[in-house]
Amino acid sequence: MFVYICISGKQKIMLKVSGRIVEVTSGRIFRGSVFIDRGKIVRSEEDENAEGDNYILPGLIDAHIHIESSMLIPSEFARLAVLHGTVATVSDPHEIANVLGVKGVEFMIENGRKVPFRFYFGAPSCVPATAFETSGATLGKEEVRKLLERNDIWYLSEMMNFPGVLTGDSEVIAKLQAARETGKPVDGHAPGLRGDSIRKYIAAGITTDHECFTFEEAKEKILAGMKILIREGSAAKNFDALIALLADYPDRVMFCSDDKHPDGLVEGHINQLVKRAIQSGFNPVDVIRACTLNPVKHYGLDAGLLRPGDPGDFIMVDDLFNFNVLATWINGIKVAENGRSLLERIIEEEPNRFQADEIRPTDIRVKAQDKRIKVQKALDGQLITKDLYAVAKTENGWLVSDPGRDILKMIVLNRYMPSTPAVAFVSGFGLKRGAIASTVAHDSHNIIATGTTDEDIVTAVNMLVRSKGGIAIADSGRQTMLPLPVAGIMTGEDAWLVAEKYKELDELAKEMGSSLSAPFMTLSFMALLVIPSLKLGDKGLFDGNKFTFTSLFEENEI
């Protein structure tokens, strides 16, 4: 029930919302009313006679996300996210920083300010992610310190260079020291790190990890002092493996998406994790705290928790089982209601950095030096890969794709300067025809492509070179793409239209044979060198376990 009350004849109004109130600070659920004035919570009153059976609770927070992976600029992301009860994100602008540096971070902050939504941006800690690839920018220790000194930067974002932490790399240590001196928490990124290594990593001041893919790994990290972010995004899906942590460690767990593609964001966000957890039998208050109270306390956020004096950030849901979001408020302003976003679209500039030249099929030919080659095995729903060995298919002495055995040629092309493509082979995409390509390629966002023929691979890549960014499909003469003019990784176009176009491309890739749940998202991580095991960067094939380059051919280790 909603009651608008005039105060002393003034034009300002007080909003009263009644129903069943979920008080995350005390853990109580009671019938009553919440009063909001001038964007702030005035008080909550318990009243058994209050009307309304819907539930009122703090707005949901995504504890770790790269907004850029939605392919939407922040203001468009917000228009979709509020539909699902999200009022805030702890956002790592690492992706755009790899393209545009500090100016990219500032673009995200400034655009995010133009809508009533809480974007808590961090200072990217690893730009570039490694010295083994080419990015568009570098954020050294001085740039990171200056960012951390800003009031609109909330934390040092994921420290992916865990080898640098463990070996005491001077640049890494300087960035961690800057976080300590500015009083900002440090996010982690340590897939598979265990034992003495994880204890040393934590001792450096790193407080979270969102890269756990087994329960045992996550539990060990919690017991060593970390907080674990349970991730369920478009590519990496760890909810089922980790959700049991909530039973024994409810104050050590948060929810995040990490990466969310636009079509997935249309369907839902953190509300999907809440619903799944509650329907799995976990305590509803513990579940809701994981995406409200816990991130607010850990990161020191100023998002509202329905306490007197808090911002009026809250949502209304039908019940705590079906968890259908009926309305969302931020600063006491209703921003979504009954599946309709009330945020206006923002027309924004389109900064970019793109200098690649078009390529030819002869540029991606590889001479067969040995019968057996290393193959990068993509895993559905995971960022990690496996490395395989296979007898290569050859034609006239050249290595070629073998779609019959699901062994496809893959290339990465430096998009920041004219260069020669790096070539390797990948399994798991399942394409029977055509090629897919993208300039969303973590973390440096060079051009990545895979396909069944050299001709289709080159066609898809050249579409992106001409448009200076996007995702593309080439299929025996058919060409389809979604342009991404903002840094080659985002667009300011209407979020629903972007989601529709992305869905079209996703379905086309699956029609071409891919069995992956998110072919383009999975492709984007095949160049992420900091995630084991075998990956491809613009400088060559990389062994993420040994953290060094490796040869495509079995006998010739580098």
N, C-alpha and C positions, 0 to 999 in steps of 0.2 A: 504494500500500500504506500502511495506517495502523497504527502501533504505539503503544500507550499504555504508558508506562514509569513505574512508581512510583519516587519519589525518597525515599530514606532512611526509608521507612515512613510518610512523611507523606501526607496526603490529596491534596496537590497532585500533578498529573501533568504529564508532559512529552509533548507530541504530536510524533510523527515522521511526516513525510509524504515518500514516496519517489516518484521518477519522473524525468522530464526537466525540469531546472530552467532557466528562462529568466532569466538574470541581466542585467537591463537596464542596470545601471551599467557593466558591463564589455563587454556585447554578446555574451557567451558563452552557449551552450546546452550543457548537459552532464548526464549521468546522475548522480544522487546523492540526498541526503536533506536536508530542512530540519527543524530542531529548534525547537520553540516551547515556551516555559515561561512561565506566568503572563501570557499574552497577548503576549509579546515574542519576537522571533526571537533564538535563542541563537547559532545558527551554521548554515551550509550546508556540507555535505561532499560532495566529488566522489567518486563510487564507481561504477566501471563495472559492478559486480555488483549494484548496487541494483535491487530489483524495481520493476516498474511501468513501463508505456509511456506513461502520460498525462503531460501537461505541467503544470508548476507555475509560475505567474507572478504578479506583483503584481496586486492588484485594480484594476479599471478606474475611471477618473475622467472624469466629464463636466465639461469645462473651462468651460462656461457654460450655465446653464439657469435658467429661472424655474419653480420647483417648482409654482407656482400654476397653470400652464398644463396640468398633468396633471389639474387639477380635484380633486386629492387633497391632504390635509394631509400634511406631511413624513413622519410616521410611516407612513401608508398608501403613500405613494410608495416608501418604503424597502422595504416588503414585496414590492413588485413588482420593484424595481430589482435587488435582490440575486440574483434568479433568473438574471439575465443577466450576473452577474459584476461589477456596479457596486458599489463600496464607498464612493464619495465623489462629491460634486458641488460645484462652485464655483457657488454659488447666489445669484442677484440677487433679493432679495425686493421688487423694485420694484413688482410688481403689488399686493400687499396693502398696501404703503406708500402707494400712491395712494388707497386706501380708508380705511385706519385710521392712517396715519402711523407714528410710532415704536412705538406699541403693536402694530401689525401685524408689524413686524420682530421684536419681542420674542416675539410669539406663535409665529412660525416657529422661532426659536431654541429656545424652551422645549419646544415639541412635538418638535422634532428630537432633543433630548437624551434623550428617553424611549425611544429605540431604539438598538441598536448599529449605527450608520451614521454616516459622516462628512459632515455638512453644513457647508460652509465658506461662510458668508453674508457678503455685502458690504454696504456702506452705500450705499443708493440715491442717485445723484447728481442726478437730475432728477425731483423730485416737486413739482409736476406736471411732465410732460414739456415742456410749453409753457405760455405764458400765454394761449393761444388756446382753452382748453377748461376745463371745470370738473371738478376732482377732489375727493375727500373730505378731502384733507389736503395740507399743504405741509411739506416738509423744507428749511428754510433752512440757511444756512452754519453756524449754531451747532449745530443738531440734527445735521447731518452730521459736524461735528467731534467732537461727543460720542460719536457712534456709532463713528467711526474710532479713538477713544481706548480703546475696549473691546477686551479680549483675544479676544473671541469674534466680532469683525468682522475680516475678513482683507484686505479691499481696498475701493477706491472703485469701485463698479460702473458699468456702461457710461455714459460721458459722451455722452448723446444730443444735447445742445445744442451741436453742433459750430459753428453760427453764433456762439454765445456765446463759444466758445473763440477763434474767429478774430477776433472784434471786441473781445476783452478785457473781456467783461462782468464786472463786479466780483464778483457773486455766484458765477459760475462759477470765476473765478480764485481766490476765497477757498476754495472746496471743493478745488480742485487743490492749493493751498498746504497745506491741512490734511492731505491725503494724503501730501505730501512730508514734512511735519514729523512725522508719525506713522510714517513708513517703510512705508506701504502702497502696493502697486501700483495703477495706474489702468487700468480696462478702457475700450476705445473703442467707438464706434458711429458709423461714418462712411461710409454707403453712397454709393459713387460719387465720393468725395472723392479728387482727384488733384492732381499738380503741386505748386505752391507752397503750396496750401491744406493738403494732407496733411502736408507738411513742417512747417508752422507748428503744425498740430494735434499732431503727434508731439513737437515741441519743447516743448509745454506739459506733457510728462510722461506722455502717454498711450501705452500699451505694446502694446495688442492691438486687433484688430478681428475681428468675426465676421459682418460685413455685406457682405463682398465677394461679388459675383455674377459676376465674370469673372476668368479666370486673370491677365490683364494687370494688372488693378487690384490683385489680391492680391500679385503679384510686385513691383510698384512699391512697395507698402507694406512688404514684407519688406526690400527693398533700402534703404528709407529708415529701417529700424530696428525695425519692428513685428514682432510675432508674429501669425500668422494662425490663427484657429480655423475649421476646416472644419466647416460646420454641415449637419446632416441631421436635420430635425425633422418634425413632422406637416404643416407648411405650407411652410416654407422649406427647399429641398433644393438645396444647393450642392456636394455631394460630387463629382459627375461633373465639374463645371467646375473644381474646385480640387485634386483629389487628386494631380495631377501635381506639385504643389509638393513633395510628400514625397520625390521622387527627388533633388532638388537642395538642398533646405533642410530636412532631416529634424529639425534641432534648433530650427526656427522655426515648427513646425506643431503644433497640438493639435486634438483632436476635441471637438465639442460637439453638443448637440441643440437648445439654445435653448428650444424649446417642444415638448412631447411630450404628446399627448392620451392618455387612459387606455387606449383600445383599442390604440393603437400601442405603449404601454409594456408591455402584456401580451405582445405579439409579440417585443419586443426593445428594446435600448437601444444603448449604445456598442459592444457586441459585434457588432452588425450592421455598423458601419463598419469594425471590425477585420477581420471576415470578408471583406467586399467588397474591402478594400485588399489583403489577402494574396492573395486569389484573382485579383486583377488583376495580380499579379506583383511587388508591392513587397516590399522586404526585411522579413521578419516582425519582426525586432528593431526596426527603425525604426518600423513600424506600432504595435507595442506601446508603445514609448517615447512616442509621440504622445499616449497616454492614460494614462500612468503617470509616467515620469520627467520629461517636459517640464512638465506642470502642477505637479508637486511642486516642481521647481526654480524655476519662474517665480513662483508664488504663495507659496513658502515653506511649503508644507503639511506637516503631520506624518503624512500617510498613509504606510504601509509600502511599502518597495521590496525586501523580502527581505534587507536588510542586517542584520548583528548589531546588536541594540539597537532595531531598528525594531518598530513594532506588527505583530502577526501578521495583516496584511491581505493575503490572497492568494486565488487561485482555481485550480481544476484544470479543464483542458479535455482533450478527447479527443485532439486533434492541432491543429497550427497551420494547417490548411487548412479543415477543416470547422468548427473552433472552436466546438464544442458545450460549453457550460459545464456541468460535472458537479457542482461544489460551490463554495461561497463561504465564506470565513472573514473575520471582522473582529475584531481584538484576540484572535486565537486561538480565537474562538467560531464554530462553524459556524452560518451564518445561512441557508443554502440548500443543498439537495441533491436531485439528480435531478428538477429541475423543481418542487420543493416548497419554499415559503418557510417558514422556521422562526421568523420574527418574529411576535410576538403583536400583535393589534390593540389600539390605544390609544383609549379613549373620551375625547373632548375637548370643550371648550366651543366655542360658535359665535358669536364676535364678528362684528358687522356694522354697516353704516351705510347706511340706505336710507330716503328720504323722498319718493319720487316718487308722484304721483297717477295714477289710471287716465286714459286718453285716449279720445277718440271719433274716428270717421272724419273728421269735419269739422275736427279739429285738424291733420290731415296733408294737407289740400287745398292745392294751389298753383295760383294763377291763371296762365294761359298769357300771358306778357308778350311772347313772341317764338316764332317757329316752331322755332328751333334751340336746343338745350340742350347743356350739357357733361355728359358721361357718364364715370363712373369705371369703368375697365376692370380687372377682377380677373384676375390671372394665376395659373394653377395652379402651385403649388410655389414661389411668390415672394411677398415682402411688398410689393415695389414694384407700382405700378399705372401704367397708361397713361391719358391723358385723350383722349377722343373727342368728336366733335360729331355730333349726330343731330337729325333732324326729330322733334319730340316728338309723341306720340299724345295727343289731347285728347278730352274728353267734356264737352259743355256749357260749354266755356271753361276746364276744369280739366285739369291734367296728370295722366295716369294711366299705370300700368304697361303695357308692351307685350310680353308674354311671347313672342309670335310672332317678335319681333326681338331677344329677350333683352335688353330694356331695362326694368329693374324699379325701382320706387320703393324708396328706402332712407331710413330715418329714424334719428336718434340722439336719445334723450331723456335729459336730465339726471336722474340717479337720486338726487341729493343734496338736491334741493329741487323743489317744484312748478314746472313751466316749460312752455314751448311747444316741441314737437319741431322739430328741424332736419331739412329734407327735401332729398334730392338723388336722383340716378338712377345705377344701376350696371349694368354688363354683365359677363357671364362666369359668372354663377351658373346660368343655364340653366333655372330653375324654370318649369314649365308650369302649375303650380297651387300654391295654398297660400302659406304664409309661414314663415320661420324667424327666430328672435330669440334674443338672448343678452345676459347681463350680463357675460360675459367679452369685453371690448371694450377693447383696448389703446389708451392706457395708463391712462386714467382710469376705465375700467370703468363707463361709463354704459350705457344700454340701446341696443342696435343691432338693427335688423330690416330685412329685405327680403322682398318678396313680390309676388304677382301681382295682388292686390286690396287696397284700403284696409281692407276689413273683416277679412280674414285677418291683415294686418299688425297692426292694432289688437288683435285677439283674442290674438295671440301676445305682444304687448307687455304687455297687461294680466294675462296669466297670470304673467309675471315680476314685475310690480308687486305682485300679491297674495302671491306666495311670497317676495318680497324676494330674488330672485336665482336664476339657473339658465340652462338653455338650453331652448328650447321650439319646438314646431311647431304651427301651426294650419292645417288643411286642410279647408275647407268643413264645419265642424262638428266635425271630429275634433281633439282636443287632447291632446298628449303632451308631457311635460317631464321634465327631470332637475333636481331642486332642488339649489341650491348655497348652503347657509345660512351658510357661513363666509366672511364679507366679500362674499357674492354671487358668489364665484369658485371656491370649493372646498367639499368635503364630507369628513366623517370617516367616511362609510359604507365598508363593505368594498370594497376596491379592485377586486376581480373583478366584484362586482355593479355598481359604477359603470361599469366598462368595458363590461359587457354592455348597460346602459341607454344609454350613449353610442353604442354600436355600433348599437343599435336606431334611435336618432334619426338617426344618420348615414345608415343605409340608407333610412329614410323620406324624407330629403331627396333622396336619389338616385332613389328611386321617383317623386318629384315632378318629376324632370327634371334635377336638378343633375348635371353631368358632372365637377365638381371632386372631387379625391381626398379633400379634407377640407373640406366646405362650412362647417362651424361655425368651424373654425380660420381659414379664409380670411376669413369674415365678421368675426371678431374683430380682424383687422388693417385693415379698411376704415376704422377710426377712428384709426389710428396716424399722427398728423399729421407726425411726424418722418421718415417714410419717403416719398419721392417716389412718384407725383407728385400726384395728386388724391385727397384724403381728405375725410371728413365728420366733424366734431366736433359737440358739442352746441350750439356757437355758430354753426355754419354751415359752408359748403363752403370747403375750404382747399387752396391751391396749395403743395405741399411743395417745389417748385423755387424759387419766389419767396419762400416762407415768409411768406405773407400770405393773408387771406381773398380769395375770388373769388366772382363771381356765377354762379348756375346758368345764366344766359342769356349767350349768346356776346357780345352787344354791350355788356353792362353790367359792365365790370370795376370792382372795388372798389379 
